């Protein structure tokens, strides 16, 4: 009956279990560092079926990824502001980092597990992700 809202309500009970990870990201033009509870490197308008990125920003052919990082909230009001920012696509919140880049180097003092299309990747302290635009030619 509740549909998508049921997933969100179920997630609220797990909030105290969410562990922040200290990350440093180097995207070439700048670096950012902080304690994050969520990070996505994507090239799509939909992330995990719950977060929608603006179609005016996402261009799957521009050779750039969209990156969304969620800082660790300290209070329920912080968490509320994060949700409002994500669901209204207002990434100006101090709890959200949203940017585009063609590559990113991510380092963490501890091994960081990751997921690619829902498949678990075992962690390491360093990850490099690059958008290999126009690297494949298909002949039909």
N, CA, C and O of each residue as an XYZ file, in Angstrom:
560
protein
N       0.816     -1.188      0.000
C       0.000      0.000      0.000
C       0.865      1.260      0.000
O       0.569      2.215     -0.718
N       1.932      1.267      0.800
C       2.775      2.455      0.891
C       3.763      2.571     -0.264
O       4.202      3.673     -0.593
N       4.117      1.447     -0.879
C       5.027      1.475     -2.013
C       6.398      2.012     -1.650
O       7.036      1.552     -0.703
N       6.841      2.999     -2.424
C       8.173      3.586     -2.262
C       8.361      4.176     -0.869
O       9.453      4.101     -0.306
N       7.321      4.751     -0.322
C       7.407      5.349      1.020
C       7.743      4.306      2.078
O       8.385      4.624      3.079
N       7.317      3.068      1.866
C       7.618      2.010      2.829
C       9.123      1.778      2.925
O       9.647      1.532      4.012
N       9.817      1.856      1.792
C      11.272      1.702      1.814
C      11.921      2.821      2.618
O      12.849      2.583      3.392
N      11.431      4.031      2.432
C      11.990      5.170      3.163
C      11.727      5.054      4.657
O      12.608      5.318      5.474
N      10.503      4.655      5.007
C      10.177      4.485      6.422
C      11.024      3.383      7.055
O      11.466      3.511      8.197
N      11.248      2.307      6.313
C      12.075      1.219      6.817
C      13.518      1.679      7.005
O      14.191      1.251      7.943
N      13.990      2.540      6.126
C      15.367      3.040      6.216
C      15.573      3.898      7.456
O      16.667      3.908      8.021
N      14.548      4.611      7.885
C      14.675      5.498      9.043
C      15.100      4.717     10.288
O      15.884      5.217     11.094
N      14.590      3.503     10.447
C      14.947      2.722     11.640
C      16.412      2.306     11.630
O      16.975      2.007     12.683
N      17.030      2.285     10.467
C      18.434      1.891     10.366
C      19.399      3.069     10.449
O      20.612      2.867     10.400
N      18.893      4.281     10.574
C      19.764      5.457     10.612
C      20.876      5.365     11.652
O      22.021      5.700     11.345
N      20.576      4.924     12.867
C      21.662      4.860     13.862
C      22.778      3.877     13.497
O      23.883      3.965     14.032
N      22.488      2.942     12.589
C      23.484      1.945     12.198
C      24.411      2.437     11.085
O      25.433      1.807     10.813
N      24.071      3.544     10.447
C      24.866      4.030      9.324
C      26.204      4.546      9.835
O      26.262      5.388     10.731
N      27.268      4.030      9.254
C      28.615      4.426      9.654
C      29.188      5.367      8.597
O      29.180      5.055      7.406
N      29.673      6.494      9.033
C      30.320      7.429      8.119
C      31.736      6.940      7.806
O      32.381      6.288      8.628
N      32.197      7.268      6.609
C      33.558      6.941      6.189
C      34.284      8.237      5.861
O      33.744      9.116      5.190
N      35.503      8.337      6.343
C      36.300      9.514      6.016
C      36.914      9.289      4.635
O      37.650      8.326      4.420
N      36.604     10.184      3.709
C      37.072     10.056      2.334
C      37.783     11.316      1.884
O      37.471     12.426      2.317
N      38.744     11.111      1.006
C      39.364     12.220      0.290
C      39.185     11.927     -1.191
O      39.534     10.847     -1.666
N      38.637     12.901     -1.920
C      38.403     12.739     -3.346
C      39.224     13.758     -4.112
O      39.244     14.943     -3.778
N      39.899     13.278     -5.145
C      40.689     14.139     -6.019
C      40.103     14.012     -7.418
O      40.142     12.940     -8.022
N      39.563     15.107     -7.928
C      38.969     15.084     -9.265
C      39.785     15.909    -10.260
O      39.294     16.252    -11.335
N      41.004     16.219     -9.910
C      41.860     16.986    -10.809
C      41.818     18.465    -10.527
O      42.807     19.043    -10.077
N      40.666     19.096    -10.788
C      40.539     20.540    -10.583
C      40.472     20.903     -9.106
O      40.837     22.017     -8.729
N      40.012     19.982     -8.265
C      39.895     20.258     -6.835
C      39.862     18.947     -6.059
O      39.717     17.866     -6.631
N      39.997     19.069     -4.761
C      39.840     17.925     -3.873
C      38.788     18.269     -2.829
O      38.562     19.440     -2.525
N      38.156     17.255     -2.291
C      37.258     17.462     -1.157
C      37.495     16.320     -0.177
O      37.887     15.218     -0.558
N      37.250     16.610      1.071
C      37.513     15.642      2.119
C      36.461     15.795      3.203
O      36.066     16.911      3.540
N      36.008     14.678      3.747
C      35.012     14.748      4.806
C      34.548     13.379      5.237
O      35.030     12.351      4.760
N      33.594     13.390      6.156
C      32.965     12.169      6.646
C      31.622     12.021      5.943
O      30.732     12.855      6.107
N      31.482     10.954      5.158
C      30.313     10.771      4.307
C      29.578      9.483      4.664
O      30.192      8.480      5.030
N      28.240      9.530      4.549
C      27.431      8.325      4.765
C      26.978      7.706      3.448
O      26.499      6.572      3.426
N      27.128      8.447      2.348
C      26.709      7.938      1.043
C      27.512      8.644     -0.029
O      27.797      9.837      0.068
N      27.867      7.892     -1.043
C      28.531      8.476     -2.195
C      28.130      7.731     -3.448
O      28.021      6.505     -3.444
N      27.911      8.472     -4.519
C      27.558      7.853     -5.794
C      28.345      8.517     -6.908
O      28.420      9.742     -6.999
N      28.927      7.680     -7.750
C      29.559      8.129     -8.985
C      28.709      7.510    -10.077
O      28.687      6.289    -10.231
N      28.012      8.335    -10.834
C      27.043      7.779    -11.779
C      27.016      8.579    -13.073
O      27.571      9.674    -13.166
N      26.365      8.009    -14.053
C      26.147      8.670    -15.333
C      24.722      8.336    -15.770
O      24.483      7.787    -16.846
N      23.790      8.692    -14.887
C      22.389      8.355    -15.079
C      21.536      9.361    -14.320
O      22.010     10.011    -13.390
N      20.282      9.484    -14.719
C      19.381     10.377    -13.987
C      18.759      9.696    -12.776
O      18.092     10.350    -11.975
N      18.969      8.388    -12.632
C      18.400      7.663    -11.500
C      19.499      6.901    -10.774
O      20.300      6.205    -11.398
N      19.534      7.036     -9.459
C      20.519      6.339     -8.636
C      19.766      5.404     -7.699
O      19.017      5.850     -6.830
N      19.972      4.115     -7.883
C      19.373      3.082     -7.032
C      17.851      3.171     -6.988
O      17.237      2.684     -6.039
N      17.246      3.768     -7.973
C      15.796      3.863     -8.037
C      15.175      4.793     -7.013
O      13.949      4.881     -6.933
N      15.987      5.494     -6.222
C      15.436      6.368     -5.187
C      15.843      7.823     -5.347
O      15.112      8.718     -4.920
N      16.983      8.072     -5.948
C      17.462      9.443     -6.131
C      17.392      9.772     -7.610
O      17.898      9.018     -8.441
N      16.774     10.880     -7.940
C      16.666     11.317     -9.324
C      17.503     12.572     -9.516
O      17.327     13.567     -8.812
N      18.413     12.512    -10.476
C      19.240     13.672    -10.798
C      18.597     14.442    -11.943
O      17.918     13.845    -12.779
N      18.797     15.757    -11.996
C      18.133     16.565    -13.024
C      18.591     16.208    -14.437
O      19.787     16.097    -14.707
N      17.629     16.031    -15.323
C      17.942     15.724    -16.721
C      18.688     16.866    -17.394
O      19.384     16.655    -18.387
N      18.549     18.064    -16.863
C      19.261     19.213    -17.427
C      20.750     19.179    -17.095
O      21.539     19.891    -17.715
N      21.135     18.364    -16.132
C      22.538     18.278    -15.713
C      23.214     17.033    -16.281
O      24.375     17.086    -16.687
N      22.499     15.927    -16.310
C      23.081     14.653    -16.717
C      23.074     14.542    -18.236
O      22.030     14.647    -18.880
N      24.265     14.327    -18.793
C      24.416     14.080    -20.226
C      25.285     12.836    -20.354
O      26.487     12.888    -20.092
N      24.691     11.732    -20.750
C      25.430     10.471    -20.792
C      26.521     10.462    -21.861
O      27.342      9.545    -21.891
N      26.543     11.449    -22.723
C      27.555     11.493    -23.772
C      28.615     12.560    -23.583
O      29.421     12.784    -24.486
N      28.641     13.226    -22.434
C      29.596     14.330    -22.255
C      30.943     13.896    -21.678
O      31.835     14.727    -21.508
N      31.101     12.606    -21.374
C      32.373     12.125    -20.847
C      32.589     12.441    -19.379
O      33.704     12.310    -18.874
N      31.536     12.855    -18.689
C      31.660     13.197    -17.272
C      30.688     12.375    -16.430
O      29.578     12.051    -16.853
N      31.146     12.055    -15.232
C      30.290     11.448    -14.229
C      29.639     12.543    -13.402
O      30.165     13.651    -13.294
N      28.502     12.227    -12.826
C      27.914     13.059    -11.781
C      28.266     12.381    -10.464
O      28.171     11.160    -10.337
N      28.671     13.177     -9.495
C      29.048     12.630     -8.196
C      28.236     13.310     -7.111
O      28.161     14.537     -7.040
N      27.630     12.489     -6.268
C      26.833     12.980     -5.151
C      27.375     12.365     -3.869
O      27.456     11.144     -3.736
N      27.743     13.226     -2.931
C      28.255     12.789     -1.633
C      27.380     13.371     -0.546
O      27.006     14.543     -0.599
N      27.053     12.552      0.442
C      26.206     12.991      1.550
C      27.045     12.992      2.825
O      27.539     11.953      3.262
N      27.196     14.172      3.408
C      27.948     14.311      4.656
C      27.190     13.668      5.812
O      25.967     13.536      5.775
N      27.925     13.277      6.817
C      27.328     12.677      8.003
C      26.473     13.707      8.744
O      26.975     14.760      9.138
N      25.184     13.411      8.936
C      24.341     14.334      9.708
C      24.626     14.181     11.200
O      24.921     13.085     11.676
N      24.535     15.273     11.918
C      24.766     15.235     13.370
C      23.446     15.217     14.144
O      23.395     14.762     15.286
N      22.381     15.716     13.514
C      21.078     15.788     14.179
C      19.997     15.321     13.214
O      20.253     15.151     12.022
N      18.787     15.113     13.732
C      17.656     14.767     12.865
C      17.314     15.915     11.921
O      16.860     15.680     10.801
N      17.524     17.140     12.356
C      17.286     18.295     11.473
C      18.270     18.262     10.308
O      17.890     18.556      9.174
N      19.536     17.906     10.572
C      20.516     17.758      9.494
C      20.037     16.708      8.497
O      20.083     16.920      7.285
N      19.573     15.566      9.027
C      19.099     14.493      8.158
C      17.895     14.948      7.339
O      17.788     14.624      6.157
N      17.001     15.687      7.956
C      15.839     16.218      7.247
C      16.290     17.143      6.117
O      15.746     17.078      5.015
N      17.267     17.992      6.374
C      17.773     18.896      5.338
C      18.433     18.139      4.194
O      18.348     18.555      3.039
N      19.087     17.034      4.514
C      19.676     16.194      3.469
C      18.577     15.637      2.572
O      18.668     15.728      1.348
N      17.537     15.059      3.178
C      16.437     14.491      2.392
C      15.749     15.545      1.540
O      15.437     15.301      0.374
N      15.513     16.707      2.114
C      14.875     17.790      1.348
C      15.744     18.161      0.152
O      15.236     18.313     -0.959
N      17.044     18.306      0.369
C      17.950     18.654     -0.721
C      17.952     17.625     -1.827
O      17.912     17.976     -3.006
N      17.998     16.343     -1.454
C      18.033     15.281     -2.455
C      16.723     15.209     -3.228
O      16.732     15.135     -4.457
N      15.598     15.231     -2.521
C      14.318     15.042     -3.201
C      13.841     16.273     -3.960
O      13.006     16.151     -4.855
N      14.349     17.454     -3.626
C      14.008     18.659     -4.397
C      15.093     18.996     -5.409
O      14.987     19.994     -6.122
N      16.135     18.173     -5.478
C      17.272     18.377     -6.375
C      17.954     19.722     -6.123
O      18.437     20.372     -7.050
N      17.984     20.122     -4.867
C      18.689     21.338     -4.461
C      19.965     20.901     -3.751
O      19.955     20.593     -2.559
N      21.058     20.879     -4.501
C      22.313     20.359     -3.978
C      23.183     21.448     -3.350
O      24.383     21.253     -3.158
N      22.579     22.588     -3.033
C      23.329     23.676     -2.408
C      23.449     23.488     -0.896
O      24.095     24.292     -0.226
N      22.846     22.456     -0.363
C      22.915     22.176      1.072
C      24.366     21.941      1.488
O      25.130     21.333      0.739
N      24.753     22.412      2.668
C      26.114     22.144      3.143
C      26.358     20.662      3.442
O      27.497     20.254      3.665
N      25.299     19.862      3.446
C      25.433     18.433      3.708
C      25.599     17.620      2.432
O      25.803     16.407      2.493
N      25.515     18.275      1.276
C      25.608     17.584     -0.004
C      26.733     18.175     -0.837
O      26.875     19.394     -0.933
N      27.529     17.299     -1.437
C      28.506     17.714     -2.440
C      28.044     17.101     -3.753
O      27.900     15.882     -3.852
N      27.813     17.934     -4.760
C      27.372     17.454     -6.069
C      28.222     18.143     -7.120
O      28.283     19.371     -7.179
N      28.882     17.336     -7.955
C      29.745     17.912     -8.979
C      29.919     16.914    -10.114
O      29.490     15.764    -10.023
N      30.559     17.377    -11.189
C      30.829     16.540    -12.349
C      32.335     16.480    -12.574
O      33.053     17.446    -12.314
N      32.801     15.341    -13.057
C      34.213     15.176    -13.381
C      34.369     13.967    -14.292
O      33.521     13.074    -14.307
N      35.464     13.948    -15.052
C      35.693     12.802    -15.928
C      36.423     11.657    -15.220
O      36.466     10.536    -15.726
N      36.994     11.946    -14.051
C      37.629     10.890    -13.267
C      37.705     11.323    -11.810
O      37.607     12.508    -11.491
N      37.882     10.346    -10.938
C      37.997     10.634     -9.508
C      38.903      9.585     -8.867
O      38.842      8.400     -9.196
N      39.732     10.046     -7.955
C      40.538      9.160     -7.115
C      39.990      9.292     -5.703
O      39.923     10.390     -5.149
N      39.602      8.168     -5.131
C      39.004      8.154     -3.793
C      39.943      7.403     -2.865
O      40.349      6.277     -3.154
N      40.282      8.028     -1.756
C      41.104      7.337     -0.761
C      40.423      7.405      0.596
O      39.757      8.380      0.942
N      40.618      6.332      1.347
C      40.022      6.197      2.668
C      41.031      5.496      3.567
O      41.715      4.577      3.116
N      41.143      5.911      4.837
C      42.098      5.247      5.719
C      41.750      3.783      5.998
O      42.601      3.022      6.457
N      40.529      3.394      5.730
C      40.105      2.007      5.934
C      39.594      1.454      4.613
O      39.202      2.218      3.730
N      39.595      0.136      4.472
C      39.069     -0.472      3.264
C      37.609     -0.101      3.062
O      36.812     -0.180      3.997
N      37.261      0.295      1.874
C      35.919      0.785      1.589
C      35.248     -0.127      0.569
O      35.678     -0.203     -0.582
N      34.182     -0.827      0.998
C      33.413     -1.643      0.064
C      32.631     -0.727     -0.862
O      32.361      0.423     -0.517
N      32.267     -1.224     -2.027
C      31.533     -0.434     -2.994
C      30.578     -1.353     -3.739
O      30.632     -2.576     -3.606
N      29.715     -0.746     -4.515
C      28.734     -1.510     -5.275
C      28.713     -1.004     -6.711
O      28.727      0.203     -6.951
N      28.680     -1.930     -7.661
C      28.526     -1.586     -9.069
C      27.253     -2.263     -9.545
O      27.201     -3.487     -9.668
N      26.238     -1.474     -9.810
C      24.935     -1.997    -10.232
C      24.418     -3.072     -9.279
O      23.863     -4.082     -9.710
N      24.608     -2.843     -7.974
C      24.096     -3.749     -6.962
C      25.015     -4.894     -6.592
O      24.721     -5.637     -5.656
N      26.129     -5.058     -7.307
C      27.075     -6.130     -6.999
C      28.155     -5.597     -6.067
O      28.732     -4.540     -6.319
N      28.427     -6.332     -4.989
C      29.387     -5.905     -3.983
C      30.817     -6.035     -4.487
O      31.205     -7.066     -5.035
N      31.591     -4.975     -4.296
C      33.028     -4.994     -4.553
C      33.742     -4.858     -3.224
O      33.457     -3.936     -2.460
N      34.664     -5.763     -2.937
C      35.375     -5.701     -1.663
C      36.300     -4.504     -1.655
O      36.850     -4.095     -2.677
N      36.447     -3.969     -0.478
C      37.103     -2.686     -0.317
C      38.612     -2.686     -0.362
O      39.280     -3.701     -0.166
N      39.104     -1.516     -0.626
C      40.517     -1.209     -0.512
C      40.606      0.254     -0.103
O      39.599      0.960     -0.054
N      41.819      0.696      0.187
C      41.986      2.078      0.638
C      41.951      3.076     -0.512
O      41.706      4.262     -0.292
N      42.192      2.612     -1.732
C      42.233      3.526     -2.883
C      41.399      2.973     -4.033
O      41.444      1.785     -4.351
N      40.638      3.874     -4.642
C      39.845      3.536     -5.821
C      40.046      4.629     -6.863
O      40.118      5.812     -6.527
N      40.137      4.231     -8.120
C      40.190      5.196     -9.217
C      39.085      4.848    -10.198
O      38.937      3.698    -10.612
N      38.312      5.861    -10.562
C      37.204      5.671    -11.493
C      37.371      6.688    -12.608
O      37.554      7.878    -12.349
N      37.306      6.220    -13.851
C      37.453      7.125    -14.992
C      36.342      6.862    -15.994
O      35.943      5.717    -16.206
N      35.849      7.920    -16.606
C      34.848      7.827    -17.657
C      35.596      7.705    -18.979
O      36.240      8.656    -19.424
N      35.513      6.549    -19.596
C      36.215      6.297    -20.850
C      35.287      6.604    -22.019
O      34.831      5.703    -22.723
N      35.023      7.864    -22.209
C      34.071      8.311    -23.235
C      34.554      7.939    -24.633
O      35.734      8.070    -24.961
N      33.620      7.478    -25.435
C      33.868      7.164    -26.851
C      34.976      6.134    -27.058
O      35.673      6.187    -28.071
N      35.157      5.206    -26.130
C      36.216      4.205    -26.252
C      35.771      2.960    -27.008
O      36.598      2.114    -27.351
N      34.494      2.842    -27.267
C      33.978      1.645    -27.907
C      33.167      2.046    -29.126
O      32.269      2.884    -29.046
N      33.497      1.436    -30.252
C      32.747      1.683    -31.474
C      31.922      0.437    -31.792
O      32.461     -0.664    -31.899
N      30.632      0.620    -31.938
C      29.745     -0.487    -32.286
C      29.405     -0.414    -33.763
O      29.059      0.647    -34.283
N      29.507     -1.546    -34.429
C      29.150     -1.623    -35.843
C      27.932     -2.526    -35.943
O      27.977     -3.697    -35.565
N      26.854     -1.971    -36.451
C      25.617     -2.752    -36.554
C      25.366     -3.177    -37.976
O      24.369     -3.843    -38.254
